[in-house]
Every structure is written in C-alpha cells, then in structure tokens.
Amino acid sequence: MTSSREELLRILLPPQSPVDVPSNDDWRLVEQKFGGVPADFRWFVDCYGSGRIDNFLFTFNPASRNPHLNLFTQVDLQLDALRELRSGRTEVVPYSLFPEPHGLLPFALTDNGDVLYWITEGSPNQWRVAINDSREPEWEEYSWTLSELLVRLLTKKARSSIFPKDFPSERPSFEPSLR
C-alpha cells in the first residue's frame, strides 16, 4: 500500500531547490510555542519549503521570510481575526482558539483568504483539520493528515465546498515562493 506522502510526491512534484527550508532551530521554536505540529506538516514543509499549491493554497512555514507565509506571524494574525469576530459577535466560531484546549491553530491559507486550521485535540499527529470560508460563516472538518487531505483534494477524491470549482487543476503543481 502506498503512503499518502509517496502519492503526494507523485501528484505534486516538490521543487528542486525548496525555498526557506526550516532548520532544526526553527522546529524547536515551533515546539516551544505550539507544543509541536503534526509530523506530516513538518515533512511537507521540509520537502516543499515555502510556496503555493496549484496557484491557490499556501502552507505556512516557520522559516519563511515572507510575513504572509510565516507560521508565527500568521498564527497571531489569523487567531486575532477570529477573536475579533467572536468579540463583535458578527460570526459564530464553533471552536475554541489556541492555546485553549482543543483550540484552532492555523497552518495554511488560500488565495481567497480561506484558512485551514488544526483542531489541537490529542497529540499533534491526531489533530483534525478545519477549513473556514473567508466570506461565509461556513466550516468544514476533516480527519486526515495534511498529505492525505492534499492527495484527496488534488486527485478529486474529496471536494471542499469552500474551495472554488476550478481547484485543483488537471495538473496540480507546486510553485516555490519568491523571496
């Protein structure tokens, strides 16, 4: 049986020279600040670096020099945005927010402003994924790792109603970010 990581490597070729590959010190800071992240996410960022998937989906990276892709910067920005929504009572956020127990922790963003979060329940490798629509109070939840989610989305075996109908393309690609 093929692992989701092996399948993802066939579907989405990693760049020859990934940009902003995190060092062990970067990952230690992630461990200190968040108590860790799923091993699958670390594998993805170590393998692909900073960039975008199929011209649409960006994963955050603790080593990115781009504040729009930097994990630490984006965690603060995205959680602050949810706190503001919650305090203004303009939208129901059906989850607690990190560092609260089982709180949301953002790890990716789309070109449309949709955010992908982990639901930090259990050990990091058990965390589920929640996707929030940037324009609607819509949430979706998945029990897959990042590579499992990407394989299913990129092969069209799963579909997010939040993402546009033209994602993914027929030939998904990964484009390293420009510095």
Backbone as ProteinMPNN parsed JSONL, in Angstrom:
{"seq_chain_A": "MTSSREELLRILLPPQSPVDVPSNDDWRLVEQKFGGVPADFRWFVDCYGSGRIDNFLFTFNPASRNPHLNLFTQVDLQLDALRELRSGRTEVVPYSLFPEPHGLLPFALTDNGDVLYWITEGSPNQWRVAINDSREPEWEEYSWTLSELLVRLLTKKARSSIFPKDFPSERPSFEPSLR", "coords_chain_A": {"N_chain_A": [[0.838, -1.185, 0.0], [0.547, 2.181, -0.84], [1.906, 5.049, 0.703], [0.395, 8.138, 1.808], [2.157, 10.219, 1.614], [4.035, 9.357, -0.304], [2.349, 9.142, -2.49], [1.545, 11.817, -2.734], [3.979, 12.98, -3.467], [4.213, 12.011, -6.046], [2.007, 13.173, -7.299], [2.271, 15.902, -6.838], [4.931, 17.46, -7.624], [7.855, 18.084, -5.787], [9.827, 21.086, -5.39], [13.027, 21.489, -7.027], [14.864, 23.052, -5.672], [13.921, 23.86, -2.757], [12.434, 26.687, -1.11], [13.258, 28.54, 1.781], [13.633, 26.397, 3.691], [13.024, 24.999, 6.805], [15.198, 25.091, 9.667], [16.594, 22.917, 12.221], [16.546, 24.469, 14.51], [14.449, 26.251, 13.935], [12.283, 24.466, 14.005], [12.457, 23.706, 16.678], [11.663, 26.09, 17.912], [9.009, 26.129, 17.058], [8.08, 23.914, 18.451], [8.404, 24.854, 21.079], [6.654, 27.079, 21.113], [4.137, 26.113, 20.233], [3.873, 23.556, 21.17], [4.483, 21.601, 19.415], [3.84, 20.268, 16.093], [1.893, 18.465, 13.652], [3.653, 15.612, 12.413], [3.46, 15.121, 9.718], [2.964, 17.617, 8.582], [5.396, 18.885, 9.139], [7.079, 17.267, 7.588], [6.074, 17.933, 5.021], [6.661, 20.727, 4.788], [9.446, 20.662, 5.112], [10.108, 19.268, 2.808], [8.929, 20.651, 0.621], [9.217, 23.38, 1.181], [8.608, 26.95, 1.197], [5.791, 28.162, -0.595], [3.257, 27.853, -3.181], [0.409, 25.827, -3.748], [-0.841, 24.673, -6.665], [-1.394, 27.247, -7.584], [-3.0, 28.393, -5.631], [-3.216, 27.472, -2.862], [-1.505, 28.05, 0.125], [0.889, 26.88, 2.367], [1.797, 27.577, 5.716], [5.018, 28.47, 7.038], [7.602, 28.04, 9.332], [10.084, 29.147, 8.817], [9.83, 31.005, 6.854], [10.551, 34.057, 5.264], [8.725, 35.731, 4.315], [6.108, 37.547, 5.532], [3.449, 36.887, 5.014], [3.443, 34.212, 4.716], [4.725, 33.208, 6.884], [4.705, 31.079, 9.633], [4.608, 31.767, 12.415], [3.907, 34.527, 12.404], [1.478, 34.427, 10.981], [-0.12, 32.75, 12.583], [-0.633, 34.4, 14.793], [-1.965, 36.587, 13.474], [-4.207, 35.347, 12.21], [-5.556, 34.119, 14.366], [-6.093, 36.374, 15.916], [-7.905, 37.637, 14.203], [-10.078, 35.85, 14.316], [-10.687, 36.103, 17.029], [-11.567, 38.739, 17.076], [-13.855, 38.567, 15.443], [-15.362, 36.93, 17.08], [-15.609, 38.493, 19.415], [-17.014, 40.673, 18.463], [-19.31, 39.498, 17.888], [-20.12, 38.97, 15.31], [-19.888, 36.718, 13.87], [-20.308, 33.267, 14.377], [-17.918, 31.327, 15.899], [-17.254, 28.107, 15.904], [-15.409, 26.741, 17.474], [-12.889, 26.464, 20.036], [-10.036, 28.615, 20.579], [-6.563, 28.363, 19.925], [-4.317, 29.124, 22.554], [-6.204, 27.613, 23.962], [-7.756, 24.595, 25.256], [-8.178, 22.121, 22.775], [-8.117, 24.001, 20.808], [-8.222, 26.04, 17.797], [-5.58, 26.166, 15.442], [-3.935, 27.893, 13.049], [-2.65, 26.832, 9.841], [-2.477, 27.073, 7.089], [-3.409, 28.913, 4.105], [-5.645, 30.214, 1.635], [-5.73, 31.69, -1.694], [-8.11, 33.018, -1.723], [-8.463, 33.795, 0.85], [-9.434, 31.921, 2.609], [-9.002, 29.899, 5.485], [-7.01, 27.271, 6.767], [-7.051, 25.202, 9.536], [-5.672, 23.475, 12.361], [-7.35, 21.369, 14.626], [-6.6, 21.287, 17.785], [-6.625, 18.788, 19.356], [-5.727, 16.131, 21.392], [-2.653, 14.343, 20.662], [-0.258, 16.0, 18.48], [-0.153, 14.529, 16.007], [-2.657, 13.505, 15.837], [-4.373, 15.541, 15.352], [-7.196, 17.056, 13.858], [-8.395, 18.603, 10.813], [-9.721, 21.789, 10.144], [-11.536, 23.857, 7.941], [-12.135, 27.195, 7.144], [-14.374, 29.3, 5.561], [-13.668, 32.334, 4.007], [-15.547, 34.239, 3.361], [-17.99, 33.528, 4.283], [-19.813, 32.181, 7.095], [-18.996, 29.496, 7.131], [-17.845, 26.235, 7.881], [-15.711, 23.432, 7.489], [-14.78, 20.107, 8.314], [-12.154, 17.756, 8.633], [-10.698, 14.516, 9.047], [-8.087, 13.912, 8.352], [-4.531, 13.69, 7.664], [-2.247, 16.296, 6.6], [-0.982, 15.517, 4.153], [-2.695, 13.438, 3.356], [-5.109, 14.844, 3.057], [-4.362, 16.643, 1.005], [-3.737, 14.842, -1.088], [-6.254, 13.666, -1.512], [-7.784, 15.954, -2.219], [-6.345, 16.943, -4.457], [-6.508, 14.841, -6.253], [-9.12, 14.788, -6.681], [-10.728, 13.106, -5.214], [-11.871, 13.906, -2.959], [-13.791, 16.734, -2.082], [-13.881, 20.132, -1.358], [-16.399, 22.245, -0.377], [-15.913, 24.826, 0.1], [-13.712, 25.654, -1.359], [-12.91, 26.944, -4.668], [-14.532, 25.82, -7.699], [-12.726, 25.339, -9.749], [-10.451, 24.44, -8.555], [-8.807, 21.532, -7.73], [-6.507, 22.065, -10.509], [-6.191, 20.26, -13.626], [-3.604, 19.35, -13.73], [-1.996, 19.543, -11.084], [0.353, 21.7, -9.438], [3.353, 22.705, -7.672], [4.598, 25.735, -6.707], [7.512, 27.326, -5.84], [7.857, 29.975, -3.431], [8.577, 33.408, -4.149], [11.398, 35.236, -3.081]], "CA_chain_A": [[0.0, 0.0, 0.0], [1.313, 3.415, -0.977], [1.597, 6.055, 1.718], [-0.102, 9.404, 1.251], [3.317, 11.053, 1.284], [4.562, 8.885, -1.59], [1.373, 9.511, -3.511], [1.621, 13.265, -2.915], [5.204, 13.275, -4.214], [3.951, 11.709, -7.458], [0.984, 14.104, -7.808], [2.72, 17.282, -6.663], [6.388, 17.376, -7.595], [8.498, 19.118, -4.962], [10.811, 21.875, -6.144], [14.43, 21.058, -6.987], [15.512, 23.859, -4.631], [12.882, 24.467, -1.922], [12.731, 27.994, -0.522], [13.017, 28.707, 3.222], [13.512, 25.128, 4.412], [13.298, 25.26, 8.221], [16.312, 24.426, 10.355], [16.179, 22.285, 13.476], [16.233, 25.549, 15.457], [13.094, 26.717, 13.614], [11.328, 23.467, 14.511], [12.473, 23.794, 18.149], [10.813, 27.237, 18.261], [7.626, 25.672, 16.861], [7.797, 23.029, 19.593], [8.271, 25.694, 22.279], [5.5, 27.977, 21.04], [2.865, 25.433, 19.98], [3.88, 22.194, 21.689], [4.686, 20.719, 18.274], [2.902, 20.251, 14.975], [1.878, 17.119, 13.093], [4.862, 15.196, 11.687], [3.147, 15.221, 8.301], [3.156, 19.02, 8.206], [6.842, 19.123, 9.149], [7.608, 16.602, 6.395], [5.694, 18.709, 3.845], [7.407, 21.987, 4.745], [10.852, 20.318, 4.872], [10.235, 18.767, 1.438], [8.487, 21.623, -0.38], [9.563, 24.749, 1.534], [7.537, 27.936, 1.047], [5.267, 28.286, -1.951], [1.814, 27.662, -3.297], [-0.067, 24.623, -4.404], [-1.782, 24.884, -7.764], [-1.724, 28.67, -7.707], [-4.15, 28.682, -4.772], [-3.103, 27.12, -1.448], [-0.196, 28.31, 0.726], [1.079, 26.398, 3.739], [2.679, 28.439, 6.486], [6.35, 27.911, 7.215], [8.254, 28.787, 10.413], [11.316, 29.79, 8.354], [9.557, 31.931, 5.759], [10.832, 35.477, 5.481], [7.536, 36.431, 3.852], [5.157, 37.538, 6.651], [2.182, 36.285, 4.601], [3.631, 32.763, 4.759], [5.416, 32.829, 8.117], [3.817, 30.4, 10.57], [4.454, 32.515, 13.669], [3.166, 35.751, 12.103], [0.117, 34.107, 10.57], [-0.892, 32.241, 13.729], [-1.11, 35.57, 15.536], [-2.924, 37.348, 12.669], [-5.447, 34.599, 11.975], [-6.275, 33.952, 15.638], [-6.622, 37.696, 16.28], [-9.094, 37.878, 13.366], [-11.179, 35.06, 14.883], [-11.062, 36.715, 18.314], [-12.337, 39.941, 16.762], [-15.178, 38.102, 15.003], [-16.051, 36.393, 18.249], [-15.945, 39.572, 20.349], [-18.019, 41.513, 17.827], [-20.477, 38.64, 17.704], [-20.553, 39.043, 13.918], [-19.86, 35.368, 13.319], [-20.097, 32.214, 15.37], [-16.74, 30.491, 15.705], [-17.688, 26.923, 16.647], [-14.271, 26.074, 18.098], [-12.051, 27.304, 20.885], [-8.862, 29.109, 19.864], [-5.282, 28.059, 20.538], [-3.871, 27.913, 23.235], [-7.249, 26.946, 24.736], [-7.849, 23.171, 24.922], [-8.835, 21.779, 21.507], [-8.214, 25.253, 20.055], [-7.798, 26.136, 16.404], [-4.232, 26.658, 15.176], [-3.881, 27.996, 11.593], [-1.436, 26.337, 9.194], [-2.476, 27.318, 5.641], [-4.288, 29.982, 3.643], [-5.858, 30.196, 0.184], [-5.769, 32.99, -2.369], [-9.391, 33.657, -1.403], [-8.489, 34.158, 2.259], [-9.912, 30.824, 3.438], [-7.919, 29.471, 6.37], [-7.005, 25.889, 7.236], [-6.631, 25.14, 10.936], [-5.712, 22.212, 13.085], [-8.1, 21.326, 15.878], [-5.499, 20.758, 18.594], [-7.131, 17.827, 20.335], [-4.86, 14.957, 21.404], [-1.271, 14.615, 20.247], [-0.278, 16.679, 17.179], [-0.426, 13.644, 14.874], [-4.081, 13.171, 15.861], [-5.155, 16.74, 15.102], [-8.059, 17.127, 12.687], [-8.295, 19.84, 10.037], [-10.941, 22.573, 9.914], [-11.375, 24.904, 6.931], [-13.115, 28.264, 7.309], [-14.628, 30.136, 4.394], [-13.374, 33.733, 4.35], [-16.676, 35.116, 3.053], [-19.206, 32.972, 4.88], [-19.536, 31.516, 8.378], [-19.013, 28.068, 6.836], [-16.708, 25.447, 8.351], [-15.643, 22.014, 7.14], [-13.843, 19.399, 9.189], [-11.601, 16.525, 8.063], [-9.879, 13.726, 9.978], [-6.93, 13.447, 7.591], [-3.281, 14.441, 7.765], [-2.089, 17.247, 5.501], [-0.731, 14.823, 2.881], [-3.924, 12.728, 2.982], [-6.046, 15.858, 2.576], [-3.906, 17.138, -0.297], [-3.908, 13.779, -2.085], [-7.684, 13.545, -1.82], [-8.235, 17.148, -2.936], [-5.677, 17.09, -5.747], [-6.98, 13.776, -7.144], [-10.572, 14.991, -6.742], [-11.439, 12.062, -4.463], [-12.607, 14.686, -1.956], [-14.099, 18.077, -2.581], [-14.263, 21.123, -0.36], [-17.382, 23.192, -0.926], [-15.374, 26.17, 0.341], [-12.756, 25.981, -2.419], [-13.556, 27.146, -5.963], [-14.719, 24.616, -8.523], [-11.567, 25.093, -10.612], [-9.336, 23.886, -7.769], [-7.499, 21.71, -8.364], [-6.432, 21.979, -11.966], [-5.966, 18.885, -14.1], [-2.203, 19.006, -13.455], [-1.579, 20.373, -9.951], [1.79, 21.96, -9.336], [3.828, 23.472, -6.526], [5.491, 26.819, -7.131], [8.204, 27.936, -4.694], [7.605, 31.411, -3.307], [9.69, 34.309, -4.469], [11.921, 35.854, -1.857]], "C_chain_A": [[0.884, 1.25, 0.0], [0.911, 4.393, 0.114], [1.115, 7.329, 1.038], [1.065, 10.324, 0.895], [3.897, 10.649, -0.068], [3.633, 9.281, -2.731], [1.423, 11.012, -3.792], [2.862, 13.641, -3.723], [5.04, 12.986, -5.705], [2.993, 12.733, -8.076], [1.508, 15.532, -7.859], [4.24, 17.273, -6.524], [6.97, 18.472, -6.705], [9.529, 19.88, -5.785], [12.216, 21.287, -6.005], [15.183, 21.763, -5.858], [14.427, 24.533, -3.798], [13.368, 25.771, -1.283], [12.385, 27.968, 0.968], [12.799, 27.374, 3.956], [13.898, 25.375, 5.871], [14.511, 24.469, 8.744], [15.756, 23.706, 11.59], [15.837, 23.333, 14.531], [14.835, 26.114, 15.205], [12.058, 25.754, 14.184], [11.31, 23.438, 16.041], [11.611, 24.96, 18.626], [9.331, 26.882, 18.103], [7.209, 24.807, 18.044], [7.569, 23.857, 20.857], [6.974, 26.505, 22.258], [4.168, 27.234, 20.964], [2.783, 24.029, 20.575], [4.045, 21.166, 20.585], [3.646, 20.941, 17.199], [2.891, 18.819, 14.444], [3.142, 16.82, 12.275], [4.673, 15.336, 10.181], [3.341, 16.645, 7.788], [4.644, 19.325, 8.14], [7.477, 18.495, 7.909], [7.314, 17.453, 5.154], [6.542, 19.975, 3.72], [8.894, 21.719, 4.51], [11.087, 19.918, 3.412], [9.95, 19.846, 0.386], [8.925, 23.054, -0.082], [8.357, 25.668, 1.418], [7.09, 27.995, -0.402], [3.778, 28.068, -1.978], [1.503, 26.428, -4.14], [-1.122, 25.021, -5.425], [-2.299, 26.321, -7.83], [-2.824, 29.119, -6.752], [-3.883, 28.53, -3.278], [-1.668, 27.288, -0.961], [-0.138, 27.668, 2.106], [2.033, 27.364, 4.429], [3.973, 27.703, 6.779], [7.057, 28.712, 8.315], [9.516, 29.523, 9.97], [11.076, 30.822, 7.257], [9.873, 33.364, 6.16], [9.672, 36.344, 5.022], [6.502, 36.402, 4.982], [3.807, 36.909, 6.306], [2.24, 34.759, 4.642], [4.269, 32.279, 6.051], [4.433, 32.272, 9.147], [3.572, 31.235, 11.823], [3.616, 33.785, 13.465], [1.707, 35.445, 11.8], [-0.724, 33.515, 11.692], [-1.469, 33.415, 14.5], [-2.191, 36.331, 14.76], [-4.266, 36.625, 12.527], [-6.245, 34.401, 13.262], [-6.834, 35.283, 16.128], [-7.882, 38.008, 15.482], [-10.291, 37.094, 13.907], [-11.639, 35.632, 16.225], [-11.914, 37.963, 18.089], [-13.75, 39.57, 16.294], [-16.011, 37.659, 16.192], [-16.489, 37.529, 19.184], [-17.015, 40.492, 19.78], [-19.323, 40.781, 17.578], [-21.03, 38.717, 16.273], [-20.598, 37.66, 13.272], [-19.623, 34.375, 14.447], [-18.858, 31.429, 14.975], [-16.982, 29.249, 16.548], [-16.574, 26.141, 17.337], [-13.62, 27.023, 19.093], [-10.808, 27.682, 20.069], [-7.602, 28.766, 20.639], [-4.82, 29.279, 21.347], [-4.935, 27.239, 24.12], [-7.278, 25.465, 24.361], [-8.68, 22.961, 23.66], [-8.967, 22.997, 20.595], [-7.704, 25.157, 18.641], [-6.393, 26.73, 16.322], [-4.056, 26.691, 13.659], [-2.562, 27.467, 11.026], [-1.395, 26.574, 7.689], [-3.55, 28.338, 5.294], [-4.472, 29.848, 2.13], [-5.788, 31.614, -0.372], [-7.051, 33.747, -2.068], [-9.483, 34.088, 0.057], [-9.08, 33.1, 3.166], [-8.733, 30.315, 4.26], [-8.119, 28.01, 6.758], [-6.392, 25.883, 8.626], [-6.51, 23.69, 11.368], [-6.643, 22.401, 14.273], [-7.193, 20.569, 16.837], [-5.995, 19.867, 19.736], [-6.283, 16.562, 20.245], [-3.439, 15.336, 21.034], [-1.302, 15.244, 18.853], [-0.602, 15.765, 15.988], [-1.881, 13.186, 14.813], [-4.965, 14.366, 15.521], [-5.95, 16.63, 13.811], [-7.861, 18.489, 12.012], [-9.672, 20.485, 9.926], [-10.611, 23.644, 8.882], [-12.499, 25.907, 7.133], [-13.178, 29.104, 6.047], [-14.43, 31.598, 4.794], [-14.578, 34.646, 4.163], [-17.981, 34.689, 3.709], [-18.853, 32.349, 6.229], [-19.572, 29.987, 8.225], [-17.707, 27.413, 7.297], [-16.838, 24.028, 7.825], [-14.593, 21.369, 8.022], [-13.444, 18.077, 8.542], [-10.721, 15.834, 9.098], [-8.63, 13.175, 9.297], [-5.698, 14.279, 7.921], [-3.218, 15.409, 6.582], [-1.874, 16.507, 4.185], [-1.957, 14.036, 2.44], [-4.951, 13.706, 2.41], [-5.646, 16.34, 1.186], [-4.083, 16.085, -1.379], [-5.373, 13.676, -2.483], [-8.21, 14.744, -2.605], [-7.651, 17.206, -4.345], [-6.051, 15.997, -6.743], [-8.491, 13.815, -7.312], [-11.367, 13.834, -6.122], [-12.216, 12.678, -3.306], [-12.781, 16.08, -2.533], [-14.471, 18.962, -1.409], [-15.258, 22.07, -1.016], [-16.921, 24.633, -0.729], [-14.443, 26.599, -0.796], [-13.481, 26.142, -3.753], [-13.61, 25.857, -6.789], [-13.512, 24.319, -9.415], [-10.305, 24.673, -9.843], [-9.683, 22.452, -7.424], [-7.602, 21.697, -9.887], [-6.212, 20.511, -12.357], [-4.543, 18.416, -13.813], [-1.688, 19.891, -12.33], [-0.049, 20.528, -9.892], [2.088, 22.731, -8.051], [4.817, 24.492, -7.057], [6.161, 27.413, -5.908], [7.934, 29.439, -4.647], [8.832, 32.203, -3.693], [10.136, 34.969, -3.182], [11.649, 37.304, -1.82]], "O_chain_A": [[1.849, 1.343, 0.759], [-0.272, 4.55, 0.416], [1.384, 7.569, -0.139], [0.959, 11.124, -0.035], [4.215, 11.51, -0.889], [4.08, 9.7, -3.798], [1.351, 11.434, -4.946], [2.799, 14.529, -4.574], [5.663, 13.646, -6.536], [3.149, 13.114, -9.237], [1.228, 16.277, -8.798], [4.767, 17.096, -5.425], [6.624, 19.645, -6.848], [10.044, 19.359, -6.775], [12.546, 20.667, -4.994], [16.02, 21.166, -5.181], [14.044, 25.665, -4.094], [14.547, 25.929, -0.964], [11.347, 27.438, 1.363], [11.872, 27.254, 4.756], [14.976, 25.901, 6.145], [14.789, 23.349, 8.315], [14.59, 23.875, 11.948], [14.946, 23.12, 15.353], [14.113, 26.423, 16.153], [11.068, 26.182, 14.778], [10.267, 23.175, 16.641], [10.905, 24.84, 19.628], [8.501, 27.286, 18.916], [6.108, 24.958, 18.573], [6.64, 23.586, 21.618], [6.28, 26.602, 23.271], [3.18, 27.667, 21.558], [1.738, 23.383, 20.495], [3.775, 19.983, 20.794], [2.696, 21.703, 17.375], [3.791, 18.04, 14.758], [3.632, 17.677, 11.539], [5.622, 15.636, 9.457], [3.831, 16.845, 6.676], [5.107, 19.954, 7.188], [8.314, 19.117, 7.254], [8.201, 17.671, 4.329], [7.082, 20.256, 2.649], [9.543, 22.471, 3.783], [12.145, 20.201, 2.85], [10.653, 19.938, -0.62], [9.001, 23.87, -1.0], [7.216, 25.219, 1.528], [7.903, 27.893, -1.321], [3.111, 28.091, -0.943], [2.214, 26.06, -5.074], [-2.147, 25.619, -5.095], [-3.476, 26.568, -8.095], [-3.509, 30.107, -7.017], [-4.293, 29.391, -2.498], [-0.734, 26.745, -1.55], [-1.027, 27.891, 2.928], [2.955, 27.897, 3.811], [4.02, 26.473, 6.771], [7.106, 29.94, 8.24], [9.976, 30.428, 10.667], [12.023, 31.448, 6.782], [9.514, 33.82, 7.245], [9.633, 37.542, 5.3], [6.056, 35.319, 5.359], [3.094, 36.449, 7.198], [1.205, 34.094, 4.608], [4.348, 31.074, 6.292], [3.446, 32.924, 9.488], [2.425, 31.388, 12.243], [2.723, 34.079, 14.261], [0.807, 36.12, 12.3], [-1.93, 33.757, 11.746], [-2.657, 33.427, 14.825], [-3.224, 36.683, 15.329], [-5.325, 37.226, 12.705], [-7.472, 34.504, 13.253], [-7.926, 35.324, 16.695], [-8.828, 38.582, 16.021], [-11.403, 37.621, 13.951], [-12.833, 35.646, 16.524], [-12.869, 38.21, 18.826], [-14.727, 40.195, 16.708], [-17.198, 37.969, 16.297], [-17.613, 37.523, 19.685], [-17.833, 41.031, 20.525], [-20.307, 41.363, 17.12], [-22.229, 38.554, 16.046], [-21.263, 37.459, 12.256], [-18.832, 34.625, 15.357], [-18.759, 30.928, 13.855], [-16.924, 29.316, 17.776], [-16.781, 24.996, 17.739], [-13.782, 28.24, 19.0], [-10.568, 27.127, 18.997], [-7.573, 28.867, 21.866], [-4.931, 30.396, 20.843], [-4.599, 26.385, 24.94], [-6.865, 25.108, 23.258], [-9.749, 23.551, 23.501], [-9.826, 23.026, 19.714], [-6.869, 24.313, 18.316], [-6.061, 27.674, 17.039], [-4.027, 25.634, 13.028], [-1.502, 27.625, 11.632], [-0.372, 26.303, 7.062], [-4.468, 28.594, 6.073], [-3.557, 29.418, 1.428], [-5.786, 32.597, 0.369], [-7.083, 34.975, -2.146], [-10.48, 34.686, 0.46], [-9.223, 33.329, 4.367], [-7.598, 30.303, 3.784], [-9.233, 27.569, 7.039], [-5.344, 26.485, 8.86], [-7.156, 22.8, 10.816], [-6.707, 23.485, 14.853], [-7.034, 19.354, 16.72], [-5.803, 20.167, 20.914], [-6.131, 15.984, 19.169], [-3.065, 16.508, 21.085], [-2.266, 15.048, 18.114], [-1.269, 16.202, 15.05], [-2.291, 12.549, 13.843], [-6.183, 14.219, 15.413], [-5.436, 16.165, 12.793], [-7.243, 19.395, 12.57], [-10.663, 19.811, 9.648], [-9.549, 24.263, 8.933], [-13.663, 25.534, 7.276], [-12.155, 29.558, 5.535], [-14.967, 32.045, 5.808], [-14.623, 35.726, 4.751], [-18.965, 35.428, 3.682], [-17.69, 32.025, 6.466], [-20.109, 29.281, 9.078], [-16.62, 27.964, 7.123], [-17.94, 23.489, 7.728], [-13.628, 22.017, 8.428], [-14.279, 17.37, 7.978], [-10.08, 16.488, 9.921], [-8.169, 12.085, 9.636], [-5.799, 15.412, 8.39], [-4.044, 15.34, 5.673], [-2.52, 16.835, 3.191], [-2.234, 13.973, 1.242], [-5.586, 13.422, 1.394], [-6.487, 16.437, 0.293], [-4.533, 16.404, -2.479], [-5.691, 13.606, -3.67], [-8.988, 14.58, -3.545], [-8.364, 17.483, -5.31], [-5.928, 16.197, -7.951], [-9.07, 12.977, -8.003], [-12.529, 13.615, -6.464], [-13.111, 12.048, -2.743], [-11.999, 16.528, -3.371], [-15.284, 18.582, -0.567], [-14.99, 22.628, -2.08], [-17.479, 25.553, -1.327], [-14.396, 27.777, -1.15], [-14.542, 25.553, -3.957], [-12.82, 24.935, -6.584], [-13.298, 23.169, -9.798], [-9.224, 24.567, -10.424], [-10.754, 22.19, -6.877], [-8.64, 21.366, -10.462], [-6.068, 19.643, -11.496], [-4.303, 17.218, -13.667], [-1.013, 20.887, -12.59], [0.71, 19.624, -10.241], [1.202, 23.324, -7.436], [5.759, 24.147, -7.771], [5.485, 27.945, -5.027], [7.8, 30.091, -5.683], [9.966, 31.736, -3.58], [9.324, 35.227, -2.294], [12.021, 37.978, -0.859]]}, "name": "protein", "num_of_chains": 1, "seq": "MTSSREELLRILLPPQSPVDVPSNDDWRLVEQKFGGVPADFRWFVDCYGSGRIDNFLFTFNPASRNPHLNLFTQVDLQLDALRELRSGRTEVVPYSLFPEPHGLLPFALTDNGDVLYWITEGSPNQWRVAINDSREPEWEEYSWTLSELLVRLLTKKARSSIFPKDFPSERPSFEPSLR"}
